[in-house]
Amino acid sequence: MNQNLAFLAGRRLRTAALVLGSFGASIFASARDHGDGSVVVAGELSQWHAVTLDLAGPYAKEGDTAPRTFRDYSFFVTFTHESGVPSYTVPGYFAADGDAGNTSADAGTVWRAHLSPSKTGTWRYRTHFAQGEDVAVDPAAGKPLAPYDGVSGSFVVTASKKAAPDFRAQGRLQYVGQRYLRFAGDGSYFFKAGPDAPETMLAYTDFDNTVTFKEKKGPLKDWSPHLGDWKPGDPTWGEGRGKALIGAMNYLNEAGANSVSFLTYNAGGDGDNVWPFVERNDKFVYDCSKLDQWNVVFSHAQSLGLFLHFKTQETENDDQRFQAKREERDIPEALDGGLLGPERKLYYRELVARFGHHLALNWNLGEENTQTYEEQRDMAHFLDSIDAYDHPIVIHTYPNQQDDVYPRLLGTQSALVGASLQNEWNDAHRRTLQWIEASELAGKPWVCPNDEQGPAGMGVPPDPGYKGFDGMATGRHGESYDLHDVRKLTLWGNLMAGGAGVEYYFGYKLPENDLVAQDYRSRHQSWKYGRIAIDFFQESGLPFERMRNADALVGNPERKNGNFCLAEAGNAYLVYLPEGGEVKLDLSGASGKFKVDWFNPREGGKLLKGSVKRVEGGGKVSLGKAPADPSEDWAILVTR
């Protein structure tokens, strides 16, 4: 299909006249009248909930050129708690008619900002609104615009009544100078387990203006396998659109997953079907209705306890270094050619403004990122400067480039707080441990989940029997492996190195692969194993945040495919046996008596007793035989 025709066919009919929506008739006098500067504060005014401030501002339209809607206006709001602390200055954005997700409007007078308040009590707000050439990314270029600048007021925030897994019951997920992220509300730590695929999750037919540039390479999804998972009362948009993707979020939560991963921009990439713009190559005009619809999915995911992994660009569109290849494959120029310029600044500003209020997320600088150190550094520092909530910033790169890319980004001067690791399925332990130790030596511990598994064609295999799949995949060196091996050496391999969890990549040669996948049930058993592991770490009482990798205590100096150990020396030890059997634990540096408990990572449940129930420090001790199935994997707790 001609690309122009494909664009028109994929574009939902936009409403020509403005629709009042929920913002209120007082905002609008006629289609092109400017707003009067009045403010409406809406949402559940509760701690950690999304509070929305809508300003009746200047009339604008997505494609306006004088002034340019997304470039020549700058809107920020400062929200300050009555105590003076905290104070957040958050970027706002053009929201068309205020209900664009439902109306598909592309014009209006609503300018919106979000707050997720960290305290109860009275909050005060003050708007900052300016106009000028490129003022959105260069605040010094504009002048205050009356009557929209300096509007102030207040509102009262009460305690939340939500319960876990809803993140509003736990608070904002933060980097706290440790290798694990921690919730600001209840103080609990976060381990993740969920899908890394499909990276084209947002290439969904029910989103406005969502088309694919190359149909055979990146088909759109209808997410129909999850339509039956939608429940009455769940959100939709338009005339009941979105049920299947909302259902997919429901399924992940019910299956035990607690994260979801997606690209927000992949023009020229493997899928070539996700971008936040009205048109693929126009990087200054954003699609208000599509982005509102994305936010419906993100909001629902957060209410279910699903962490949002924003992969902000694809390797093919992060820089210009392979120009000949780009021209051959019809790949558009990267944002500012890879530099931090007006396109890239506006892109990150829009992401932060529209989605930064969500509580549990990270910004990933790019999937298999190939930008220069200077480009990565500048991008990370800009993101850090505009995100008032200080969400974690991470980076993903090719396995064979980690040793070149990551060392330069370590240390206290870096805005990055972690790596999104891509490694072979059986190398997760070694690589996780490498970057945890290197980052600690540099003075700023990194959060290191294993987010993509090789080889690329295999990844994490589906459940045996899914679409006739026999359950076995083939590794880089010809070895066979299955989902149980992934559980042992990827999931537990990462966790036993001090890692923060996993996301699972669906190899491109397997059923329900990385680009065409729209049935998360293909890895149902793997979500179960992830949940078992997370529940164990969070409920066992182990002081995991103080424990260090100590594989040498169980005779595994190579730290790769043997037995694993985490230890708080003299107090608590966690031993993992990927292949079962018996093991001796070196307690030469400890004194006193310890109890020995066994945990089944295949089925979960209560701690069990093996043949040895207690040991004493002072030397190497046998931990005995497992309660059952001695050739299967087991975790052993040795605690004072």
C-alpha positions in Angstrom: 0.0 0.0 0.0 1.2 3.5 -0.8 2.5 5.0 2.5 0.3 8.1 2.3 -2.8 5.9 1.7 -1.7 3.6 4.6 -1.4 6.7 6.8 -4.9 7.9 5.9 -6.3 4.4 6.3 -4.8 4.0 9.7 -5.8 7.4 11.0 -9.0 7.5 12.9 -11.3 10.3 11.8 -10.6 13.3 14.0 -13.4 15.4 15.3 -13.6 18.7 13.4 -15.4 20.6 16.1 -14.2 20.8 19.7 -15.9 18.5 22.2 -16.4 19.8 25.7 -15.5 16.4 27.3 -15.1 16.5 31.1 -13.3 19.9 31.2 -16.4 22.0 31.4 -18.2 24.3 29.1 -16.8 27.4 30.7 -13.4 26.8 29.1 -14.8 27.3 25.6 -16.6 30.2 24.0 -16.1 29.3 20.3 -13.8 27.0 18.3 -10.9 29.5 18.1 -11.3 31.6 21.2 -8.5 31.5 23.7 -9.0 30.2 27.2 -9.4 32.7 30.0 -6.6 31.3 32.3 -8.9 29.5 34.7 -7.8 26.3 36.3 -9.5 23.1 37.1 -7.9 20.5 39.4 -9.3 17.0 39.0 -8.7 13.4 39.9 -8.7 11.5 43.2 -7.1 14.1 45.4 -5.2 11.4 47.4 -1.6 10.7 48.2 0.3 9.1 45.3 -2.7 9.4 43.0 -2.6 11.3 39.7 -3.8 14.8 40.3 -4.5 16.7 37.0 -4.4 20.4 36.6 -6.0 21.8 33.4 -5.4 25.3 32.4 -7.7 27.1 29.9 -4.9 28.4 27.8 -4.3 29.7 24.3 -6.1 27.9 21.5 -3.8 25.7 19.5 -3.9 22.8 17.0 -1.4 20.0 16.5 -0.1 21.3 13.2 -0.2 25.0 13.9 2.8 26.9 12.5 2.5 30.4 13.9 3.0 30.0 16.8 4.1 26.3 16.6 2.0 24.4 19.2 4.7 22.1 20.6 7.7 24.4 20.2 6.7 28.0 20.8 4.8 27.5 24.1 6.3 26.5 27.4 4.0 25.3 30.2 5.3 24.3 33.7 3.5 24.1 37.0 5.2 24.2 40.4 3.4 22.2 43.1 4.5 22.8 46.7 3.4 21.1 49.9 2.2 23.4 52.6 5.3 22.5 54.7 7.5 23.8 51.8 8.9 20.3 51.2 8.7 18.8 48.6 8.2 21.2 45.7 7.9 19.8 42.2 8.2 21.8 39.0 6.7 19.6 36.3 6.4 20.2 32.6 2.9 20.5 31.2 1.6 19.7 27.7 -1.0 20.6 25.1 -4.0 18.4 25.7 -6.3 19.6 22.8 -9.9 19.6 24.1 -9.0 17.8 27.3 -10.6 14.6 26.3 -8.7 13.7 23.1 -8.4 10.1 23.9 -12.1 9.7 23.5 -12.9 12.4 21.0 -9.7 12.2 18.8 -9.6 16.0 18.9 -6.5 17.7 17.6 -7.2 21.2 18.7 -8.4 23.1 21.8 -7.4 25.3 24.7 -6.5 22.7 27.4 -3.0 22.7 28.8 -2.4 20.0 31.3 0.0 19.0 34.0 0.1 16.1 36.4 1.2 15.7 40.0 1.5 12.5 42.1 1.6 14.0 45.6 3.9 12.4 48.1 2.3 13.9 51.2 -1.2 14.5 52.5 -2.3 18.0 53.3 -2.6 21.2 51.4 -0.7 21.7 48.1 -0.2 25.0 46.4 0.3 25.4 42.7 1.6 28.2 40.4 1.7 28.1 36.6 4.6 29.2 34.4 3.5 29.9 30.8 5.7 31.5 28.2 5.7 32.1 24.4 8.6 32.5 22.1 10.5 30.7 19.4 11.5 27.2 20.6 10.7 28.2 24.2 9.6 24.6 24.9 13.2 23.5 24.8 14.9 26.9 25.5 13.1 28.6 28.3 15.3 31.7 27.9 13.8 32.3 24.5 10.3 33.2 25.7 8.4 35.7 27.6 5.6 35.2 30.1 2.2 35.0 28.5 -0.8 36.6 30.3 -3.2 35.6 31.6 -1.8 32.1 31.8 1.4 32.7 33.6 1.4 33.0 37.4 -2.0 31.5 38.1 -2.1 30.1 41.6 -4.3 28.2 43.9 -4.4 25.2 46.3 -6.1 21.9 47.0 -6.1 19.3 49.8 -4.7 15.8 49.4 -6.0 13.0 51.7 -4.7 9.5 52.4 -5.0 6.8 49.7 -7.4 3.9 50.2 -5.7 1.7 47.6 -4.2 -1.7 48.4 -1.4 -3.7 46.8 -0.6 -4.6 44.1 -1.8 -1.0 43.1 1.4 1.1 43.3 -0.7 3.9 44.9 -0.6 1.8 48.1 3.2 1.7 48.0 4.3 5.1 46.7 6.9 6.2 44.2 9.6 3.7 43.2 13.0 5.3 43.8 16.7 4.8 43.4 18.1 5.0 46.9 21.8 4.5 46.3 21.4 0.7 46.4 21.2 -2.1 43.9 17.5 -2.4 44.4 14.8 0.2 43.8 12.6 1.0 46.9 9.1 2.3 47.3 8.9 5.7 49.1 5.5 4.9 50.7 5.9 1.5 52.4 9.7 1.2 52.2 9.6 -2.2 50.4 12.1 -3.2 47.7 11.2 -4.1 44.1 12.2 -7.1 42.1 10.7 -7.4 38.6 9.6 -10.3 36.4 7.7 -9.7 33.2 7.9 -9.6 29.4 10.6 -7.7 27.4 8.5 -8.6 24.3 6.8 -7.6 22.1 8.9 -4.4 21.9 6.1 -3.2 19.6 3.4 -3.5 22.3 2.1 0.0 21.4 1.6 -0.9 17.7 -2.0 -1.5 18.4 -4.9 -1.1 16.0 -7.1 0.6 18.6 -4.7 3.5 19.1 -5.4 6.6 16.9 -3.1 7.1 13.9 -1.1 3.9 14.4 0.2 2.4 11.2 3.1 0.3 10.1 5.7 1.5 7.6 6.5 -2.0 6.4 3.6 -4.4 6.8 5.6 -7.6 6.4 8.2 -6.6 8.9 6.1 -5.0 11.6 2.4 -5.9 11.5 0.1 -4.1 13.8 -1.5 -6.0 16.7 -5.1 -6.4 17.7 -4.2 -8.2 21.0 -7.3 -10.4 20.4 -5.9 -13.3 22.4 -6.5 -11.2 25.5 -9.9 -9.7 24.6 -11.5 -12.1 27.0 -9.3 -10.9 29.9 -11.0 -7.5 29.9 -13.5 -7.1 32.7 -16.6 -4.9 33.1 -15.5 -1.6 34.7 -12.1 -1.7 33.2 -11.2 1.4 31.1 -11.6 1.9 27.4 -11.5 4.9 25.1 -13.6 6.1 22.2 -16.5 3.9 21.6 -15.3 0.9 23.7 -11.9 0.6 22.1 -8.8 -0.8 23.9 -10.4 -3.8 25.6 -7.9 -6.3 24.3 -4.7 -4.5 25.4 -6.3 -3.7 28.8 -7.1 -7.4 29.0 -3.4 -8.2 28.3 -2.4 -6.1 31.3 -5.0 -7.9 33.4 -3.6 -11.3 32.3 0.0 -10.3 33.2 -1.1 -9.3 36.7 -3.1 -12.5 37.3 -0.3 -14.7 35.9 2.2 -13.2 38.4 4.2 -10.7 36.2 4.8 -7.2 37.6 6.3 -5.3 34.7 5.8 -4.6 31.1 8.2 -3.2 28.5 7.7 -1.3 25.3 9.3 1.0 22.7 7.8 4.5 22.4 9.7 5.3 19.1 11.0 2.8 16.6 10.7 4.5 13.2 13.1 2.6 10.9 13.6 -0.1 13.5 12.5 -3.8 13.5 8.8 -3.0 13.8 8.7 0.5 12.3 5.3 1.1 13.7 5.5 3.1 16.9 6.0 6.8 17.3 4.3 9.6 19.3 4.1 12.0 16.4 1.2 12.6 14.0 3.4 11.6 11.2 6.4 9.2 11.2 9.0 11.7 10.1 7.6 15.0 11.6 9.3 15.0 15.0 7.8 18.3 16.2 4.1 17.5 16.0 2.7 15.2 18.7 -0.5 13.2 18.5 -2.6 14.2 21.5 -5.2 11.6 21.2 -2.9 8.7 20.7 -0.7 9.7 23.6 -3.9 10.0 25.8 -4.8 6.5 24.8 -1.3 5.2 25.7 -1.8 6.8 29.1 -5.1 4.9 29.7 -3.1 1.6 29.3 -0.2 2.9 31.4 -2.5 4.1 34.2 -4.3 0.7 34.3 -1.0 -1.1 34.3 0.1 0.9 37.4 -3.1 0.1 39.2 -2.4 -3.6 38.7 1.2 -3.2 40.0 2.9 -3.4 36.6 6.2 -1.5 36.3 6.5 0.5 33.1 9.8 0.1 31.2 10.0 3.0 28.7 12.5 2.1 26.0 12.7 5.5 24.4 14.3 4.6 21.1 15.4 1.7 18.9 19.0 1.1 17.8 18.2 2.0 14.2 17.1 5.5 15.1 19.4 6.6 17.8 22.2 8.2 15.8 23.5 8.7 12.2 26.6 6.7 12.1 25.4 4.2 9.6 24.0 6.6 7.1 24.4 4.4 4.0 22.4 1.7 5.7 19.8 4.2 6.8 19.2 5.4 3.3 19.0 1.9 1.9 16.4 0.9 4.5 14.5 4.1 4.4 15.3 4.9 8.0 14.5 8.5 9.0 17.2 10.7 10.5 17.7 10.2 14.2 16.5 12.9 16.6 19.0 15.7 16.0 21.3 13.1 14.3 21.9 11.6 17.7 22.8 14.8 19.5 20.8 16.6 22.3 19.0 19.2 20.2 15.5 20.6 19.9 14.0 17.4 18.6 15.4 15.2 21.3 14.7 17.7 24.1 11.1 18.1 23.0 10.7 14.3 22.7 11.8 13.7 26.3 9.9 16.7 27.6 6.7 15.3 26.1 7.3 11.8 27.6 8.0 13.3 31.0 5.1 15.7 30.9 2.6 13.1 29.9 3.8 10.0 31.7 6.3 11.1 34.4 3.6 11.2 37.1 3.4 7.4 37.1 4.9 5.9 40.2 6.9 2.9 39.1 8.9 3.3 35.8 12.3 3.8 34.3 13.5 5.8 31.3 15.7 3.6 29.1 18.0 5.7 26.8 17.6 3.2 24.1 17.3 -0.4 23.1 20.8 -1.6 21.9 22.0 1.9 22.1 24.9 2.9 19.9 25.2 6.6 20.6 28.5 8.1 21.7 29.4 8.6 25.3 28.9 12.3 25.0 25.4 11.8 23.4 24.4 9.4 26.1 25.7 11.6 28.9 24.0 14.7 27.6 20.7 12.9 27.0 20.7 11.4 30.5 21.5 14.7 32.2 18.7 16.5 30.3 16.2 13.8 31.3 17.3 14.1 34.9 16.9 17.8 34.8 13.3 17.8 33.6 12.0 14.8 35.6 11.0 16.3 39.0 10.3 12.8 40.4 13.8 11.5 39.6 12.7 8.3 38.0 15.6 5.8 37.3 17.5 6.4 34.1 19.1 3.3 32.6 20.7 2.2 29.3 20.7 -1.0 27.2 23.4 -2.0 24.8 24.7 -5.0 22.8 26.3 -7.8 24.9 29.7 -7.4 23.1 29.7 -3.6 23.6 29.0 -3.5 27.4 32.7 -3.4 28.3 33.2 -0.3 26.1 29.9 1.4 26.9 29.2 1.0 30.6 32.5 1.9 32.3 32.3 5.5 31.1 28.8 5.9 32.5 29.6 4.7 36.0 30.2 6.9 39.0 28.6 9.6 41.0 28.7 12.2 38.2 26.5 10.1 36.0 22.7 10.5 35.8 22.4 6.8 35.1 21.4 4.4 38.0 21.5 1.1 36.2 21.9 -1.1 33.2 19.2 -3.0 31.3 21.4 -6.0 30.7 21.3 -8.1 27.5 23.2 -11.4 27.7 23.1 -15.0 26.7 20.5 -16.9 28.8 23.2 -18.8 30.7 25.5 -15.7 31.3 23.1 -13.6 33.4 24.8 -14.4 36.7 28.3 -13.4 35.6 27.4 -10.3 33.8 25.0 -9.1 36.5 27.7 -9.5 39.1 30.3 -7.8 36.9 28.3 -4.5 36.7 27.1 -4.5 40.3 30.7 -4.8 41.5 32.0 -2.3 38.9 29.3 0.3 39.8 30.0 -0.1 43.6 33.7 0.4 43.0 32.8 3.6 41.1 30.8 4.9 44.1 27.3 4.6 42.8 25.7 1.1 42.9 23.7 0.2 39.8 20.3 -1.5 39.6 21.0 -4.5 37.2 18.0 -6.5 35.9 18.6 -9.0 33.1 16.2 -7.6 30.4 17.0 -9.5 27.2 18.4 -13.0 26.7 20.3 -14.4 23.7 20.7 -16.0 21.3 18.5 -13.6 19.4 16.6 -16.3 17.5 15.7 -18.2 20.7 15.4 -16.0 23.7 13.1 -17.4 26.3 11.1 -20.3 24.8 7.3 -20.7 25.1 5.7 -23.3 27.3 6.0 -26.8 25.9 3.0 -27.5 23.7 2.3 -23.9 22.9 1.4 -23.9 19.2 3.0 -27.3 18.8 6.4 -26.1 20.3 8.3 -29.0 21.8 9.8 -26.8 24.6 13.4 -26.9 23.6 15.5 -24.1 22.2 19.1 -24.1 20.9 21.9 -21.9 22.4 24.7 -20.2 20.6 27.0 -23.1 20.9 24.4 -25.7 19.9 23.3 -26.6 23.5 19.7 -27.3 24.1 17.8 -25.5 26.8 14.2 -24.9 28.0 12.2 -22.7 30.3 13.5 -24.6 33.3 17.1 -23.8 32.4 16.0 -20.1 32.0 14.5 -20.3 35.5 17.8 -21.6 36.9 20.4 -19.6 35.1 18.6 -16.4 34.0 16.1 -15.7 36.7 17.9 -17.1 39.7 21.2 -16.4 38.1 20.4 -12.7 38.1 18.9 -12.7 41.6 21.8 -14.6 43.2 24.2 -12.0 41.8 22.3 -9.2 43.5 20.3 -8.4 40.4 16.9 -6.7 40.4 15.0 -9.2 38.3 14.2 -10.1 34.7 12.3 -9.3 31.6 12.0 -12.1 29.1 12.7 -11.6 25.4 10.8 -13.8 22.9 13.3 -15.0 20.3 12.5 -14.1 16.7 12.6 -17.7 15.5 10.1 -19.0 18.0 6.3 -19.1 18.1 4.8 -15.8 19.4 8.1 -14.0 18.8 9.4 -10.5 19.7 7.7 -8.6 16.8 4.4 -10.5 16.2 3.7 -11.6 19.8 0.3 -10.6 21.2 -0.4 -13.6 23.5 1.4 -13.3 26.8 0.1 -16.8 27.7 2.8 -18.3 25.5 5.2 -17.9 28.6 2.6 -18.6 31.3 4.8 -21.0 33.2 7.7 -18.5 33.2 5.5 -15.8 34.8 4.7 -18.3 37.5 8.3 -19.0 38.2 9.1 -15.3 38.4 6.3 -14.7 40.9 7.5 -17.6 43.1 11.0 -16.1 43.2 9.9 -12.5 43.9 7.5 -13.7 46.7 10.4 -15.7 48.2 12.8 -12.7 48.3 10.1 -10.3 49.7 8.6 -12.7 52.3 11.5 -14.9 53.5 12.8 -12.3 55.9 16.3 -12.4 54.4 18.3 -9.2 54.7 18.9 -9.4 50.9 19.6 -5.6 50.6 22.7 -6.2 52.9 23.8 -9.5 51.4 26.7 -9.8 49.0 27.4 -12.4 46.4 29.6 -15.1 47.9 29.8 -17.9 45.4 33.2 -18.9 46.6 31.6 -20.1 49.8 30.0 -22.9 47.9 32.9 -23.7 45.6 32.0 -21.7 42.6 34.9 -19.3 41.9 34.0 -18.9 38.2 30.6 -17.4 39.2 28.9 -18.7 36.1 27.0 -22.0 35.9 27.7 -23.7 39.3 26.1 -23.2 42.6 25.4 -19.6 43.8 25.5 -17.9 47.2 24.4 -14.6 48.7 25.6 -13.8 52.2 25.5 -11.4 55.0 28.6 -12.9 56.6 28.1 -14.4 60.0 24.3 -13.8 59.9 22.5 -15.2 56.9 23.3 -17.2 53.8 21.2 -18.1 50.7 22.5 -20.9 48.5 21.0 -21.9 45.2 21.6 -25.2 43.5 20.7 -25.0 39.8 21.2 -28.8 39.4 20.3 -30.0 42.8 22.6 -32.4 44.6 24.5 -31.7 47.8 26.7 -28.8 48.8 29.1 -27.7 51.5 28.9 -24.1 52.8 32.1 -22.5 54.1 31.3 -21.1 57.5 34.9 -20.7 58.5 34.4 -17.0 59.2 31.2 -17.5 61.3 30.5 -18.7 64.7 27.5 -20.0 66.5 24.6 -22.2 65.3 22.5 -21.8 62.2 19.2 -23.4 61.1 18.9 -24.8 57.6 15.7 -24.5 55.5 14.9 -25.4 51.9 12.7 -23.6 49.4 11.2 -25.1 46.2 11.7 -22.5 43.4 9.5 -24.6 41.1 6.4 -24.7 43.2 6.9 -22.1 46.0 5.2 -22.6 49.3 6.5 -22.9 52.8 10.1 -23.5 53.8 10.9 -27.2 54.2 13.4 -29.3 56.2 16.1 -31.4 54.6 18.3 -34.1 56.1 20.4 -31.5 58.0 18.4 -29.1 60.2 21.2 -27.2 61.9 24.8 -26.5 61.4 27.6 -24.7 63.4 30.1 -22.2 62.2 33.8 -22.5 62.2 34.4 -24.6 59.0 32.9 -26.1 55.9 29.6 -27.8 56.7 27.3 -30.0 54.7 23.8 -28.7 54.2 22.5 -32.2 53.7 20.0 -33.6 51.2 16.9 -31.9 49.8 13.4 -32.8 51.2 12.6 -34.3 47.8 13.6 -34.4 44.1 17.3 -34.2 44.8 18.2 -33.6 41.1 16.0 -30.6 40.8 16.9 -27.0 41.7 16.6 -25.8 45.3 17.3 -22.7 47.4 18.7 -23.2 50.9 18.4 -20.6 53.7 21.1 -20.8 56.4 20.2 -18.3 59.1 21.3 -17.6 62.7 
